[in-house]
Amino acid sequence: MQISFTNKKYGNSLWLVAKIKGEIDMAVAGEFRQRLQEKMENNNCHNLLLNMHDVTFIDSSGLGVILGRYRQLAPIGGKIAISGVKENVYRLLLASGLDKIIQIDKPESLWRTGEVKK
Amino acid sequence: MNDQKSNFNKISLNFLSKSENVALARIVVATLIADRDISMAELDEIKVAISEAVSNAIIHGYQGNDNQMVEMYIELTTEQMIISIHDDGVGIEDIELAMRPGFSTLGEHMGLGFAFMTSFMDKVEVQSSIGRGTTIILSKNFSASAAQAI
């Protein structure tokens, strides 16, 4: 797994954009959590956008890290959003229920074909 | 070469309880069934189920100790795949509680491991005894999944 960070301003809010590449399972969950936390603290940034276009696999260990960041940001009024996911990752995000608390962009491939099977 | 005999296979894989071996386990299974009559979506879901079962053995069974052995046994026929994942770890006190969605003994975990295994496989069986270890048996029925896809 690789992560690169950029800062972006959307309207009046500053977002930390984390572009993630590779597979997210228990082998990298600790590093994933640590790098997101460090960057958010250093930038004093309360909004986190996860660009998951290049994430090919995620399981509950990876989803747990995302839920953890939501729990960290929500009480201080921060936001978290996910963009660019592939269909397999999107289906898992729906199955986990994270879509109920986090804004997740629907994969482009599903715009034409309609709703993904839950 | 698609008769029952050629589709029959057995694989036994023993590996250290290191987190990097979780990927190895799911890749072995995905490679074995890549030519079966299942969709890409189902293949991805099976990979998640394997990942969850092996992660469970390492995180819960062996409490993160990476110097123990995880045993994976795969049996393939034309109709189905049975995968058993065994650890000699601490065991699960209350299997029913452990399998409940949202239940987790650890901080930042979602408690979705067994929920994903149950949703993505046709059958999940858990055998466990305290201090002796846990075996998770995952079954996937290829013909049933092909029928569902239609």
Interface residues (C-beta under 8 A of the other chain):
Chain A: E23 D25 M26 A27 R33 F57 D59 S60 S61 L63 G64 V65 L67 G68 E87 N88 R91 L92 A95 S96 K117
Chain B: S19 E20 V22 A23 R26 M40 A41 D44 E45 K47 V48 S51 E52 S55 I58 I59 E108 H109 M110 L112 G113 F116 S119
